[in-house]
Amino acid sequence: MNLAKELLLPCGARLANRLAKSAMSENMSPSHHGPTSTLIHAYERWAQGGVGLSITGNVMIDRRAMGEPGNVIVDDKRDHEMLQQWASVVKHSPLHIWPQLNHPGRQALAAINKEVVAPSAVATKVKGMSALFKKPRALTEPEIFDLIDRFGRTARILKQAGFTGVQIHGAHGYLVSQFLSPLVNHRKDQWGGSLENRARFVLEVYRNIRAQVGADYPVGIKINSADFQRGGFTEEESMEVVKLLGAEGMDLIEISGGTYERPAMIGAVKKKSTQEREAYFLDYVKKVRRQVSNPLMLTGGFRTVATMERALADGELDVVGLARPFTLHPDLANRIFEGSLQRLDIPTPKTGIKALDTSGFVDTMWHEIHIRRLGEGKIPDPKLSAYSVIGHNLSATMKKLLNGFPFMKGAKKRGY
Ligand SMILES: Cc1cc2nc3c(=O)[nH]c(=O)nc-3n(C[C@H](O)[C@H](O)[C@H](O)COP(=O)(O)O)c2cc1C
Protein backbone atom coordinates (compact mmCIF):
# COMPACT_ATOMS: atom_id res chain seq x y z
CA MET A 1 0.00 0.00 0.00
CA ASN A 2 1.45 3.38 -1.06
CA LEU A 3 0.06 5.14 2.01
CA ALA A 4 2.13 2.91 4.29
CA LYS A 5 5.43 3.64 2.53
CA GLU A 6 8.21 5.65 4.15
CA LEU A 7 9.25 9.05 2.69
CA LEU A 8 12.76 10.51 2.74
CA LEU A 9 12.76 14.30 3.07
CA PRO A 10 15.46 16.54 1.52
CA CYS A 11 16.94 17.28 4.98
CA GLY A 12 17.53 13.55 5.54
CA ALA A 13 14.66 12.91 7.99
CA ARG A 14 12.10 10.20 7.18
CA LEU A 15 8.32 10.14 7.49
CA ALA A 16 7.13 6.68 8.52
CA ASN A 17 4.13 6.78 6.18
CA ARG A 18 2.34 9.05 3.70
CA LEU A 19 -0.55 10.16 5.91
CA ALA A 20 -0.44 13.50 7.69
CA LYS A 21 -2.83 15.18 10.07
CA SER A 22 -3.04 18.69 8.70
CA ALA A 23 -3.13 21.66 11.08
CA MET A 24 -6.32 22.33 13.03
CA SER A 25 -6.43 25.22 15.43
CA GLU A 26 -7.33 23.66 18.78
CA ASN A 27 -8.20 26.91 20.57
CA MET A 28 -7.71 25.30 23.97
CA SER A 29 -5.39 27.69 25.79
CA PRO A 30 -7.46 30.78 26.55
CA SER A 31 -5.70 32.15 29.60
CA HIS A 32 -1.98 31.43 29.58
CA HIS A 33 -1.48 30.44 25.93
CA GLY A 34 0.68 27.46 26.74
CA PRO A 35 -0.17 23.85 25.83
CA THR A 36 -2.61 22.14 28.23
CA SER A 37 -2.80 18.48 29.21
CA THR A 38 -6.11 18.16 27.29
CA LEU A 39 -4.41 19.44 24.15
CA ILE A 40 -1.47 17.07 24.61
CA HIS A 41 -3.82 14.13 25.15
CA ALA A 42 -5.49 14.77 21.76
CA TYR A 43 -2.03 14.51 20.14
CA GLU A 44 -1.33 11.31 22.09
CA ARG A 45 -4.44 9.80 20.57
CA TRP A 46 -3.40 10.84 17.06
CA ALA A 47 0.11 9.43 17.57
CA GLN A 48 -1.32 6.17 18.91
CA GLY A 49 -3.42 6.09 15.73
CA GLY A 50 -0.24 5.74 13.65
CA VAL A 51 -0.28 8.92 11.52
CA GLY A 52 3.23 9.57 10.15
CA LEU A 53 3.13 13.33 10.62
CA SER A 54 0.96 15.40 12.95
CA ILE A 55 1.02 19.10 12.16
CA THR A 56 -0.28 21.08 15.13
CA GLY A 57 -2.85 23.85 14.98
CA ASN A 58 -1.27 27.22 14.28
CA VAL A 59 1.12 28.37 17.01
CA MET A 60 1.53 32.13 17.25
CA ILE A 61 5.07 33.47 16.95
CA ASP A 62 4.31 36.80 18.62
CA ARG A 63 2.36 37.40 21.85
CA ARG A 64 1.11 40.73 20.46
CA ALA A 65 -0.75 39.13 17.56
CA MET A 66 -3.31 36.38 18.04
CA GLY A 67 -5.60 34.83 15.46
CA GLU A 68 -8.02 33.27 17.95
CA PRO A 69 -8.52 33.55 21.71
CA GLY A 70 -7.23 30.07 22.58
CA ASN A 71 -4.07 29.96 20.43
CA VAL A 72 -0.85 28.54 21.81
CA ILE A 73 1.87 31.23 21.68
CA VAL A 74 5.57 30.39 21.64
CA ASP A 75 7.86 33.40 21.60
CA ASP A 76 10.01 32.59 24.61
CA LYS A 77 10.87 29.59 26.79
CA ARG A 78 8.25 30.08 29.53
CA ASP A 79 6.33 26.91 28.56
CA HIS A 80 9.39 24.76 27.89
CA GLU A 81 8.29 21.83 30.08
CA MET A 82 4.77 21.62 28.68
CA LEU A 83 6.16 21.96 25.16
CA GLN A 84 8.50 19.05 25.94
CA GLN A 85 5.52 16.98 27.09
CA TRP A 86 3.64 17.88 23.91
CA ALA A 87 6.58 16.91 21.68
CA SER A 88 7.08 13.68 23.63
CA VAL A 89 3.90 12.13 22.18
CA VAL A 90 6.10 10.82 19.35
CA LYS A 91 9.18 10.06 21.46
CA HIS A 92 10.69 6.59 20.91
CA SER A 93 8.67 6.22 17.70
CA PRO A 94 9.37 7.01 14.02
CA LEU A 95 6.41 9.43 13.98
CA HIS A 96 6.74 13.18 13.55
CA ILE A 97 5.07 16.18 15.17
CA TRP A 98 5.60 19.62 13.60
CA PRO A 99 4.13 22.79 15.07
CA GLN A 100 2.65 25.16 12.51
CA LEU A 101 4.12 28.66 12.90
CA ASN A 102 1.80 31.56 12.27
CA HIS A 103 1.26 35.28 12.57
CA PRO A 104 -2.32 36.33 11.74
CA GLY A 105 -1.55 39.76 10.28
CA ARG A 106 -4.89 41.43 9.51
CA GLN A 107 -6.91 38.20 10.10
CA ALA A 108 -6.86 38.86 13.84
CA LEU A 109 -9.97 39.33 15.95
CA ALA A 110 -10.35 42.92 17.16
CA ALA A 111 -11.49 41.80 20.63
CA ILE A 112 -8.22 40.10 21.46
CA ASN A 113 -5.63 42.35 19.83
CA LYS A 114 -4.76 45.87 20.93
CA GLU A 115 -3.36 46.68 17.52
CA VAL A 116 -3.46 44.73 14.29
CA VAL A 117 -0.57 44.88 11.82
CA ALA A 118 -0.31 43.75 8.21
CA PRO A 119 1.76 44.48 5.08
CA SER A 120 -0.66 47.36 4.29
CA ALA A 121 -3.63 49.01 5.98
CA VAL A 122 -6.26 46.86 4.21
CA ALA A 123 -9.06 45.51 6.41
CA THR A 124 -10.48 41.95 6.35
CA LYS A 125 -14.01 41.82 4.98
CA VAL A 126 -16.00 38.71 5.78
CA LYS A 127 -19.69 38.86 4.87
CA GLY A 128 -21.66 39.77 8.00
CA MET A 129 -18.58 39.49 10.22
CA SER A 130 -16.30 42.35 9.14
CA ALA A 131 -16.91 44.15 12.45
CA LEU A 132 -14.97 41.38 14.20
CA PHE A 133 -11.78 42.54 12.49
CA LYS A 134 -9.85 45.74 13.11
CA LYS A 135 -8.31 47.78 10.29
CA PRO A 136 -4.61 46.96 10.42
CA ARG A 137 -1.68 49.33 10.52
CA ALA A 138 1.04 48.83 7.88
CA LEU A 139 4.21 47.27 9.31
CA THR A 140 7.37 49.33 9.34
CA GLU A 141 10.47 47.79 7.78
CA PRO A 142 12.24 47.21 11.16
CA GLU A 143 9.05 45.45 12.34
CA ILE A 144 9.16 43.21 9.24
CA PHE A 145 12.76 42.20 10.05
CA ASP A 146 11.75 41.59 13.68
CA LEU A 147 8.89 39.29 12.61
CA ILE A 148 11.16 37.32 10.29
CA ASP A 149 13.50 36.78 13.20
CA ARG A 150 10.62 35.78 15.46
CA PHE A 151 9.60 32.97 13.08
CA GLY A 152 13.15 31.63 13.36
CA ARG A 153 13.30 32.05 17.13
CA THR A 154 10.02 30.20 17.66
CA ALA A 155 11.27 27.36 15.44
CA ARG A 156 14.48 27.11 17.50
CA ILE A 157 12.58 27.05 20.83
CA LEU A 158 10.31 24.30 19.50
CA LYS A 159 13.25 22.27 18.24
CA GLN A 160 14.86 22.55 21.67
CA ALA A 161 11.62 21.26 23.22
CA GLY A 162 11.81 18.11 21.08
CA PHE A 163 9.48 18.77 18.15
CA THR A 164 10.72 16.93 15.08
CA GLY A 165 10.14 19.70 12.50
CA VAL A 166 8.13 22.87 11.85
CA GLN A 167 5.72 24.12 9.23
CA ILE A 168 5.35 27.77 8.14
CA HIS A 169 1.70 28.78 7.73
CA GLY A 170 1.90 30.49 4.36
CA ALA A 171 -1.75 29.87 3.41
CA HIS A 172 -5.34 30.93 4.19
CA GLY A 173 -4.84 34.70 4.22
CA TYR A 174 -2.61 35.05 7.29
CA LEU A 175 0.48 37.28 7.39
CA VAL A 176 2.75 35.28 5.06
CA SER A 177 -0.03 34.91 2.52
CA GLN A 178 -0.96 38.60 2.94
CA PHE A 179 2.54 39.56 1.79
CA LEU A 180 2.03 37.37 -1.30
CA SER A 181 -1.35 38.85 -2.22
CA PRO A 182 -1.47 41.97 -4.42
CA LEU A 183 -4.97 42.56 -3.06
CA VAL A 184 -3.69 43.02 0.47
CA ASN A 185 -0.06 44.02 -0.03
CA HIS A 186 0.09 47.56 -1.47
CA ARG A 187 3.63 48.30 -0.32
CA LYS A 188 5.89 50.40 -2.49
CA ASP A 189 9.16 49.19 -0.91
CA GLN A 190 11.15 45.98 -1.41
CA TRP A 191 8.31 43.97 0.26
CA GLY A 192 5.55 44.83 -2.24
CA GLY A 193 4.80 45.31 -5.92
CA SER A 194 6.45 42.66 -8.12
CA LEU A 195 6.06 38.99 -7.26
CA GLU A 196 9.77 38.92 -6.45
CA ASN A 197 9.17 41.59 -3.80
CA ARG A 198 5.97 40.05 -2.42
CA ALA A 199 7.71 36.68 -2.10
CA ARG A 200 10.65 38.21 -0.20
CA PHE A 201 8.94 37.85 3.19
CA VAL A 202 8.24 34.12 2.92
CA LEU A 203 11.74 33.43 1.56
CA GLU A 204 13.37 35.40 4.38
CA VAL A 205 11.19 33.63 6.94
CA TYR A 206 12.30 30.27 5.55
CA ARG A 207 15.98 31.30 5.51
CA ASN A 208 15.83 32.60 9.06
CA ILE A 209 14.20 29.41 10.33
CA ARG A 210 16.73 27.28 8.43
CA ALA A 211 19.62 29.27 9.92
CA GLN A 212 18.23 28.75 13.42
CA VAL A 213 17.37 25.02 13.21
CA GLY A 214 20.14 23.71 10.94
CA ALA A 215 20.26 21.86 7.63
CA ASP A 216 19.11 18.46 8.89
CA TYR A 217 15.84 19.57 10.51
CA PRO A 218 12.54 19.34 8.59
CA VAL A 219 11.02 22.68 7.58
CA GLY A 220 7.81 22.68 5.57
CA ILE A 221 5.26 25.21 4.40
CA LYS A 222 1.51 25.28 3.77
CA ILE A 223 0.77 27.50 0.81
CA ASN A 224 -2.25 28.51 -1.22
CA SER A 225 -2.70 27.21 -4.74
CA ALA A 226 -4.62 30.50 -5.08
CA ASP A 227 -6.61 32.87 -2.87
CA PHE A 228 -9.67 32.49 -5.14
CA GLN A 229 -10.22 36.27 -5.05
CA ARG A 230 -10.28 38.61 -8.01
CA GLY A 231 -7.02 40.56 -8.00
CA GLY A 232 -5.53 38.20 -5.40
CA PHE A 233 -2.69 35.66 -5.41
CA THR A 234 -3.21 33.56 -8.54
CA GLU A 235 -2.38 29.99 -9.47
CA GLU A 236 0.39 31.17 -11.82
CA GLU A 237 1.97 33.28 -9.06
CA SER A 238 1.63 30.47 -6.56
CA MET A 239 3.46 28.15 -8.95
CA GLU A 240 6.35 30.65 -9.20
CA VAL A 241 6.60 30.96 -5.41
CA VAL A 242 6.52 27.19 -4.99
CA LYS A 243 9.45 26.95 -7.43
CA LEU A 244 11.39 29.54 -5.41
CA LEU A 245 10.66 27.70 -2.15
CA GLY A 246 11.56 24.40 -3.74
CA ALA A 247 14.92 25.75 -4.88
CA GLU A 248 15.64 26.81 -1.27
CA GLY A 249 15.28 23.17 -0.21
CA MET A 250 11.83 23.14 1.43
CA ASP A 251 11.25 19.68 2.94
CA LEU A 252 7.49 19.44 2.43
CA ILE A 253 5.19 21.78 0.48
CA GLU A 254 1.56 21.42 1.53
CA ILE A 255 -0.99 22.77 -0.93
CA SER A 256 -4.25 24.34 0.18
CA GLY A 257 -6.20 27.46 -0.86
CA GLY A 258 -8.49 30.31 0.19
CA THR A 259 -8.70 32.92 2.92
CA TYR A 260 -11.24 33.94 5.59
CA GLU A 261 -12.86 36.00 2.84
CA ARG A 262 -13.02 32.99 0.47
CA PRO A 263 -12.81 29.78 2.55
CA ALA A 264 -11.81 27.40 -0.26
CA MET A 265 -9.68 25.33 2.15
CA ILE A 266 -12.76 23.61 3.58
CA GLY A 267 -14.51 23.21 0.24
CA ALA A 268 -16.72 26.32 0.41
CA VAL A 269 -15.38 27.57 -2.95
CA LYS A 270 -15.17 24.86 -5.58
CA LYS A 271 -14.38 25.33 -9.23
CA LYS A 272 -16.69 23.41 -11.59
CA SER A 273 -13.87 21.05 -12.55
CA THR A 274 -13.30 20.02 -8.93
CA GLN A 275 -16.93 19.59 -7.95
CA GLU A 276 -17.09 15.86 -8.60
CA ARG A 277 -13.63 15.26 -7.33
CA GLU A 278 -12.77 14.67 -3.68
CA ALA A 279 -9.46 16.53 -3.47
CA TYR A 280 -10.04 20.25 -3.93
CA PHE A 281 -6.65 21.33 -5.31
CA LEU A 282 -5.60 18.24 -7.27
CA ASP A 283 -5.48 19.98 -10.68
CA TYR A 284 -3.00 22.47 -9.31
CA VAL A 285 -0.82 19.83 -7.64
CA LYS A 286 -0.52 17.92 -10.90
CA LYS A 287 0.90 21.08 -12.52
CA VAL A 288 3.26 21.80 -9.61
CA ARG A 289 4.56 18.24 -9.74
CA ARG A 290 6.03 18.99 -13.15
CA GLN A 291 7.85 22.04 -11.79
CA VAL A 292 9.41 20.92 -8.48
CA SER A 293 10.94 17.75 -7.14
CA ASN A 294 10.43 18.58 -3.44
CA PRO A 295 7.93 16.40 -1.55
CA LEU A 296 4.36 17.63 -2.03
CA MET A 297 1.45 17.21 0.34
CA LEU A 298 -2.14 17.91 -0.67
CA THR A 299 -4.87 18.68 1.84
CA GLY A 300 -8.55 19.35 1.38
CA GLY A 301 -11.41 16.98 0.69
CA PHE A 302 -9.73 13.53 0.56
CA ARG A 303 -12.29 11.02 1.82
CA THR A 304 -11.65 7.64 0.19
CA VAL A 305 -8.60 5.43 0.46
CA ALA A 306 -8.92 4.57 -3.24
CA THR A 307 -8.49 8.24 -4.25
CA MET A 308 -5.54 8.72 -1.89
CA GLU A 309 -3.84 5.58 -3.18
CA ARG A 310 -4.41 6.58 -6.80
CA ALA A 311 -2.92 10.06 -6.28
CA LEU A 312 0.18 8.53 -4.67
CA ALA A 313 0.50 5.79 -7.29
CA ASP A 314 0.27 8.35 -10.11
CA GLY A 315 3.10 10.29 -8.46
CA GLU A 316 0.96 13.44 -8.23
CA LEU A 317 1.86 13.93 -4.58
CA ASP A 318 3.90 12.36 -1.81
CA VAL A 319 1.82 12.89 1.33
CA VAL A 320 -1.95 12.89 1.80
CA GLY A 321 -3.11 15.54 4.25
CA LEU A 322 -6.33 15.14 6.18
CA ALA A 323 -7.80 17.43 8.80
CA ARG A 324 -11.51 17.03 9.66
CA PRO A 325 -11.56 13.21 9.37
CA PHE A 326 -9.04 13.05 12.22
CA THR A 327 -11.45 14.54 14.74
CA LEU A 328 -13.87 11.63 14.25
CA HIS A 329 -11.33 8.92 13.43
CA PRO A 330 -8.18 9.57 15.51
CA ASP A 331 -6.89 6.08 14.65
CA LEU A 332 -7.63 6.33 10.95
CA ALA A 333 -4.03 5.67 9.84
CA ASN A 334 -3.77 2.29 11.59
CA ARG A 335 -7.24 1.32 10.42
CA ILE A 336 -6.42 2.23 6.82
CA PHE A 337 -3.16 0.27 6.96
CA GLU A 338 -4.91 -2.83 8.35
CA GLY A 339 -7.63 -2.51 5.68
CA SER A 340 -10.61 -1.93 7.98
CA LEU A 341 -11.36 1.65 6.83
CA GLN A 342 -12.01 2.60 3.19
CA ARG A 343 -14.15 5.75 3.48
CA LEU A 344 -13.94 8.65 5.89
CA ASP A 345 -17.51 9.77 6.28
CA ILE A 346 -17.84 13.02 8.17
CA PRO A 347 -20.95 15.17 8.46
CA THR A 348 -21.13 18.81 7.37
CA PRO A 349 -23.22 20.49 10.09
CA LYS A 350 -25.58 23.16 8.70
CA THR A 351 -27.75 25.78 10.39
CA GLY A 352 -29.74 26.65 7.27
CA ILE A 353 -28.45 30.24 7.54
CA LYS A 354 -26.52 30.69 4.28
CA ALA A 355 -24.03 33.32 5.45
CA LEU A 356 -23.11 31.22 8.47
CA ASP A 357 -22.93 27.93 6.61
CA THR A 358 -20.75 29.25 3.77
CA SER A 359 -18.41 31.10 6.14
CA GLY A 360 -17.09 27.77 7.40
CA PHE A 361 -17.51 29.01 10.95
CA VAL A 362 -19.92 26.30 12.16
CA ASP A 363 -18.01 23.51 10.44
CA THR A 364 -14.75 24.67 11.99
CA MET A 365 -16.31 25.03 15.46
CA TRP A 366 -17.86 21.57 15.16
CA HIS A 367 -14.45 20.01 14.61
CA GLU A 368 -12.84 22.15 17.29
CA ILE A 369 -15.34 20.75 19.78
CA HIS A 370 -14.38 17.28 18.65
CA ILE A 371 -10.66 17.93 19.17
CA ARG A 372 -11.48 18.93 22.73
CA ARG A 373 -13.54 15.77 23.16
CA LEU A 374 -10.54 13.72 21.99
CA GLY A 375 -8.34 15.49 24.51
CA GLU A 376 -10.86 14.77 27.26
CA GLY A 377 -10.79 11.08 26.38
CA LYS A 378 -14.39 11.09 25.08
CA ILE A 379 -15.69 9.32 22.02
CA PRO A 380 -16.68 11.44 18.98
CA ASP A 381 -20.33 12.38 18.50
CA PRO A 382 -21.02 12.45 14.73
CA LYS A 383 -24.64 13.49 15.46
CA LEU A 384 -23.67 16.74 17.21
CA SER A 385 -25.91 19.38 15.58
CA ALA A 386 -24.94 22.76 14.17
CA TYR A 387 -27.18 24.40 16.77
CA SER A 388 -25.41 22.64 19.65
CA VAL A 389 -22.18 24.07 18.21
CA ILE A 390 -23.59 27.58 18.36
CA GLY A 391 -24.95 26.92 21.88
CA HIS A 392 -21.56 25.60 22.94
CA ASN A 393 -19.86 28.65 21.49
CA LEU A 394 -22.25 31.05 23.24
CA SER A 395 -21.82 29.32 26.60
CA ALA A 396 -18.00 29.31 26.20
CA THR A 397 -18.14 33.06 25.46
CA MET A 398 -20.39 33.63 28.51
CA LYS A 399 -17.91 31.75 30.70
CA LYS A 400 -15.08 33.90 29.38
CA LEU A 401 -17.14 37.03 30.05
CA LEU A 402 -17.78 35.89 33.62
CA ASN A 403 -14.06 35.25 34.05
CA GLY A 404 -13.34 38.75 32.77
CA PHE A 405 -11.95 37.57 29.42
CA PRO A 406 -8.43 36.85 30.70
CA PHE A 407 -7.11 36.73 27.13
CA MET A 408 -8.53 40.19 26.42
CA LYS A 409 -6.91 41.68 29.50
CA GLY A 410 -3.66 40.16 28.30
CA ALA A 411 -4.20 41.67 24.86
CA LYS A 412 -4.55 45.16 26.30
CA LYS A 413 -1.18 44.79 28.02
CA ARG A 414 0.53 43.27 25.00
CA GLY A 415 0.25 45.58 21.99
CA TYR A 416 2.75 46.73 19.43
C1 LIG B 1 -11.22 23.11 13.24
C2 LIG B 1 -10.30 23.46 12.11
C3 LIG B 1 -9.19 24.25 12.38
C4 LIG B 1 -8.26 24.54 11.37
N1 LIG B 1 -7.13 25.22 11.70
C5 LIG B 1 -6.15 25.34 10.78
C6 LIG B 1 -4.89 25.87 11.15
O1 LIG B 1 -4.64 26.23 12.29
N2 LIG B 1 -3.95 25.98 10.17
C7 LIG B 1 -4.18 25.55 8.89
O2 LIG B 1 -3.28 25.64 8.06
N3 LIG B 1 -5.35 25.04 8.52
C8 LIG B 1 -6.33 24.90 9.43
N4 LIG B 1 -7.49 24.30 9.07
C9 LIG B 1 -7.67 23.79 7.68
C10 LIG B 1 -7.23 22.33 7.57
O3 LIG B 1 -5.87 22.14 7.86
C11 LIG B 1 -7.48 21.77 6.17
O4 LIG B 1 -6.71 22.51 5.25
C12 LIG B 1 -8.96 21.79 5.76
O5 LIG B 1 -9.78 21.39 6.85
C13 LIG B 1 -9.22 20.88 4.56
O6 LIG B 1 -8.85 19.56 4.84
P1 LIG B 1 -9.96 18.42 5.17
O7 LIG B 1 -10.94 18.44 4.02
O8 LIG B 1 -9.21 17.12 5.24
O9 LIG B 1 -10.60 18.79 6.44
C14 LIG B 1 -8.47 24.05 10.04
C15 LIG B 1 -9.62 23.30 9.77
C16 LIG B 1 -10.53 23.00 10.78
C17 LIG B 1 -11.73 22.16 10.47
The ligand as an SDF file (V2000), in Angstrom:
LIG
                    3D

 31 33  0  0  0  0  0  0  0  0999 V2000
  -11.2220   23.1100   13.2370 C   0  0  0  0  0  0  0  0  0  0  0  0
  -10.3020   23.4600   12.1120 C   0  0  0  0  0  0  0  0  0  0  0  0
   -9.1890   24.2490   12.3780 C   0  0  0  0  0  0  0  0  0  0  0  0
   -8.2590   24.5400   11.3670 C   0  0  0  0  0  0  0  0  0  0  0  0
   -7.1320   25.2200   11.6950 N   0  0  0  0  0  0  0  0  0  0  0  0
   -6.1460   25.3410   10.7770 C   0  0  0  0  0  0  0  0  0  0  0  0
   -4.8880   25.8750   11.1460 C   0  0  0  0  0  0  0  0  0  0  0  0
   -4.6430   26.2280   12.2940 O   0  0  0  0  0  0  0  0  0  0  0  0
   -3.9510   25.9760   10.1740 N   0  0  0  0  0  0  0  0  0  0  0  0
   -4.1760   25.5490    8.8870 C   0  0  0  0  0  0  0  0  0  0  0  0
   -3.2780   25.6390    8.0570 O   0  0  0  0  0  0  0  0  0  0  0  0
   -5.3450   25.0360    8.5180 N   0  0  0  0  0  0  0  0  0  0  0  0
   -6.3300   24.8980    9.4280 C   0  0  0  0  0  0  0  0  0  0  0  0
   -7.4950   24.3040    9.0710 N   0  0  0  0  0  0  0  0  0  0  0  0
   -7.6660   23.7950    7.6800 C   0  0  0  0  0  0  0  0  0  0  0  0
   -7.2320   22.3270    7.5730 C   0  0  0  0  0  0  0  0  0  0  0  0
   -5.8680   22.1380    7.8590 O   0  0  0  0  0  0  0  0  0  0  0  0
   -7.4810   21.7660    6.1720 C   0  0  0  0  0  0  0  0  0  0  0  0
   -6.7100   22.5060    5.2500 O   0  0  0  0  0  0  0  0  0  0  0  0
   -8.9640   21.7920    5.7630 C   0  0  0  0  0  0  0  0  0  0  0  0
   -9.7830   21.3920    6.8490 O   0  0  0  0  0  0  0  0  0  0  0  0
   -9.2180   20.8830    4.5640 C   0  0  0  0  0  0  0  0  0  0  0  0
   -8.8470   19.5560    4.8360 O   0  0  0  0  0  0  0  0  0  0  0  0
   -9.9580   18.4200    5.1650 P   0  0  0  0  0  0  0  0  0  0  0  0
  -10.9410   18.4440    4.0160 O   0  0  0  0  0  0  0  0  0  0  0  0
   -9.2090   17.1200    5.2390 O   0  0  0  0  0  0  0  0  0  0  0  0
  -10.6040   18.7930    6.4400 O   0  0  0  0  0  0  0  0  0  0  0  0
   -8.4730   24.0490   10.0410 C   0  0  0  0  0  0  0  0  0  0  0  0
   -9.6200   23.2980    9.7730 C   0  0  0  0  0  0  0  0  0  0  0  0
  -10.5270   23.0020   10.7800 C   0  0  0  0  0  0  0  0  0  0  0  0
  -11.7330   22.1630   10.4660 C   0  0  0  0  0  0  0  0  0  0  0  0
  1  2  1  0
  2  3  1  0
  2 30  2  0
  3  4  2  0
  4  5  1  0
  4 28  1  0
  5  6  2  0
  6  7  1  0
  6 13  1  0
  7  8  2  0
  7  9  1  0
  9 10  1  0
 10 11  2  0
 10 12  1  0
 12 13  2  0
 13 14  1  0
 14 15  1  0
 14 28  1  0
 15 16  1  0
 16 17  1  0
 16 18  1  0
 18 19  1  0
 18 20  1  0
 20 21  1  0
 20 22  1  0
 22 23  1  0
 23 24  1  0
 24 25  2  0
 24 26  1  0
 24 27  1  0
 28 29  2  0
 29 30  1  0
 30 31  1  0
M  END
$$$$
